[in-house]
Amino acid sequence: MQKKIFDYYESLTGDEKKEASEKLREGCRALLKQIVGDEKMAELKQMKDSGVGIEELIAKVDHMLEHVTDEPKKEKIQEYGPACRKIYGDRHKRDHHEHNLDDLTGDEKKEASEKLREGCRALLKQIVGDEKMAELKQMKDSGVGIEELIAKVDHMLEHVTDEPKKEKIQEYGPACRKIYGDRHKRDHHEHNLDEYFRTHLSWLTDIQKDEIRKMKEEGKPKADMQKKIFDYYESLTGDEKKEASEKLREGCRALLKQIVGDEKMAELKQMKDSGVGIEELIAKVDHMLEHVTDEPKKEKIQEYGPACRKIYGDRHKRDHHEHNLDEYFRTHLSWLTDIQKDEIRKMKEEGKPKADMQKKIFDYYESLTGDEKKEASEKLREGCAHC
């Protein structure tokens, strides 16, 4: 019966296998508690919490079990011990592998990944043979994508009947799939980066693009790369900043469309066209994003959401300020000449500090005399009364 259960267990992959492993480990822990008692379980927990490794913990458990004299308990150890040891061994191997690879960065991780992929290719060759490997190579050389290649490999592996080979597939398949998945994500990111440099990040200088590429090659976190891009963005002024803002917003809209689909984008457009304000639109987008369940899409939301929110926040502040400026020109700055108003608008478009704009307005004010100055003083006082 145990063998049959393990056959079912071994046929699982991904999250299903992870969940089944946890359930089986819970069963083993409950059984161990029955055998050694609460006191010894507390001792093991204390060891684990203090950072003791899995090998030392297993050795401690073995030592405890060797001193069990109760016959029914000894029978349980004989009956379930090998299965529990295997379950914890599988967990340890997976944790050890993921920990080691995830600890690496940049060139080290790249090199380690390549070595692991070589191992996976060699193993696959042992399992499916030269002929099928040649078929896969031909597909790859003809430009077939990674998803189609993986589907082809899966199809080949499903038809393997040799038991030792099937065991190897069960044992190494998930790790190899993860390694190739990581490679695919990185390649996809590299492709995306060059595409972004031609579109949403086309406003960056060649030197700035090279700096971002270098950060990516060194394995820097995406958050650091985003921060660097925003530093470059914040250093812009006037028309250059306006153009960069538009490019970045285009990128955010394209990403949002990928996540929520055409129908919801049409709904947002309809709201915008009907005159709904930016706050209400953002609230609507947030509501849509909260209901996204697809994991890759949720990752994109986590990754790019804060940046897009900042870009649209900046746009809203600028639009609000532009609206205010035109309002001021009609009210408490109505005494400025059209040429002077254009000069103030130009300063704002160039991103000049508000203090400089205020100084310019007061220079114009100080140049007035007589009734003109009296009227301007009255308008400015009215403006201050509403501050």
NORTA-V968671 format. One record per residue. N is the residue number from 1. OMEGA is omega as a letter, one per 30 degrees, with the letter a starting at -180 (NA if undefined). Layout:
n: {N | N}
omega: {OMEGA | OMEGA}
This chain:
n: {1 | 2 | 3 | 4 | 5 | 6 | 7 | 8 | 9 | 10 | 11 | 12 | 13 | 14 | 15 | 16 | 17 | 18 | 19 | 20 | 21 | 22 | 23 | 24 | 25 | 26 | 27 | 28 | 29 | 30 | 31 | 32 | 33 | 34 | 35 | 36 | 37 | 38 | 39 | 40 | 41 | 42 | 43 | 44 | 45 | 46 | 47 | 48 | 49 | 50 | 51 | 52 | 53 | 54 | 55 | 56 | 57 | 58 | 59 | 60 | 61 | 62 | 63 | 64 | 65 | 66 | 67 | 68 | 69 | 70 | 71 | 72 | 73 | 74 | 75 | 76 | 77 | 78 | 79 | 80 | 81 | 82 | 83 | 84 | 85 | 86 | 87 | 88 | 89 | 90 | 91 | 92 | 93 | 94 | 95 | 96 | 97 | 98 | 99 | 100 | 101 | 102 | 103 | 104 | 105 | 106 | 107 | 108 | 109 | 110 | 111 | 112 | 113 | 114 | 115 | 116 | 117 | 118 | 119 | 120 | 121 | 122 | 123 | 124 | 125 | 126 | 127 | 128 | 129 | 130 | 131 | 132 | 133 | 134 | 135 | 136 | 137 | 138 | 139 | 140 | 141 | 142 | 143 | 144 | 145 | 146 | 147 | 148 | 149 | 150 | 151 | 152 | 153 | 154 | 155 | 156 | 157 | 158 | 159 | 160 | 161 | 162 | 163 | 164 | 165 | 166 | 167 | 168 | 169 | 170 | 171 | 172 | 173 | 174 | 175 | 176 | 177 | 178 | 179 | 180 | 181 | 182 | 183 | 184 | 185 | 186 | 187 | 188 | 189 | 190 | 191 | 192 | 193 | 194 | 195 | 196 | 197 | 198 | 199 | 200 | 201 | 202 | 203 | 204 | 205 | 206 | 207 | 208 | 209 | 210 | 211 | 212 | 213 | 214 | 215 | 216 | 217 | 218 | 219 | 220 | 221 | 222 | 223 | 224 | 225 | 226 | 227 | 228 | 229 | 230 | 231 | 232 | 233 | 234 | 235 | 236 | 237 | 238 | 239 | 240 | 241 | 242 | 243 | 244 | 245 | 246 | 247 | 248 | 249 | 250 | 251 | 252 | 253 | 254 | 255 | 256 | 257 | 258 | 259 | 260 | 261 | 262 | 263 | 264 | 265 | 266 | 267 | 268 | 269 | 270 | 271 | 272 | 273 | 274 | 275 | 276 | 277 | 278 | 279 | 280 | 281 | 282 | 283 | 284 | 285 | 286 | 287 | 288 | 289 | 290 | 291 | 292 | 293 | 294 | 295 | 296 | 297 | 298 | 299 | 300 | 301 | 302 | 303 | 304 | 305 | 306 | 307 | 308 | 309 | 310 | 311 | 312 | 313 | 314 | 315 | 316 | 317 | 318 | 319 | 320 | 321 | 322 | 323 | 324 | 325 | 326 | 327 | 328 | 329 | 330 | 331 | 332 | 333 | 334 | 335 | 336 | 337 | 338 | 339 | 340 | 341 | 342 | 343 | 344 | 345 | 346 | 347 | 348 | 349 | 350 | 351 | 352 | 353 | 354 | 355 | 356 | 357 | 358 | 359 | 360 | 361 | 362 | 363 | 364 | 365 | 366 | 367 | 368 | 369 | 370 | 371 | 372 | 373 | 374 | 375 | 376 | 377 | 378 | 379 | 380 | 381 | 382 | 383 | 384 | 385 | 386 | 387}
omega: {l | a | a | l | a | l | l | a | a | a | l | l | l | a | l | a | l | a | l | l | a | l | a | l | l | l | l | l | l | l | l | l | l | a | a | l | a | a | a | l | l | l | l | l | l | l | a | a | a | l | l | a | a | a | a | l | l | l | l | l | l | l | l | a | l | a | l | a | a | a | l | l | l | l | l | l | l | a | a | a | a | a | a | l | l | a | l | l | l | a | a | a | a | l | a | a | a | a | a | a | a | l | a | l | l | a | l | a | l | a | a | l | a | l | a | l | l | l | l | l | l | l | l | l | l | a | a | l | a | a | a | l | l | l | l | l | l | l | a | a | a | l | l | a | a | a | a | l | l | l | l | l | l | l | l | a | l | a | l | a | a | a | l | l | l | l | l | l | a | a | a | a | a | a | a | l | l | a | a | l | l | l | a | l | a | l | a | l | l | l | a | a | l | l | l | l | l | a | a | l | a | a | l | l | l | l | l | l | l | l | l | l | a | l | l | a | l | l | l | l | l | l | l | l | l | a | l | l | l | l | l | a | a | a | a | l | l | a | l | a | l | a | l | l | a | l | a | l | l | l | l | l | l | l | l | l | l | a | a | l | a | a | a | l | l | l | l | l | l | l | a | a | a | l | l | a | a | a | a | l | l | l | l | l | l | l | l | a | l | a | l | a | a | a | l | l | l | l | l | l | l | a | a | a | a | a | a | l | l | a | a | l | l | l | a | l | a | l | a | a | l | l | l | a | l | l | l | a | l | a | a | l | a | a | l | l | l | l | l | l | l | l | l | l | a | l | l | l | l | l | l | l | l | a | l | l | l | l | a | l | a | l | l | a | a | a | a | l | l | a | a | a | l | a | a | l | a | a | a | l | l | l | a | l | l | a | NA}
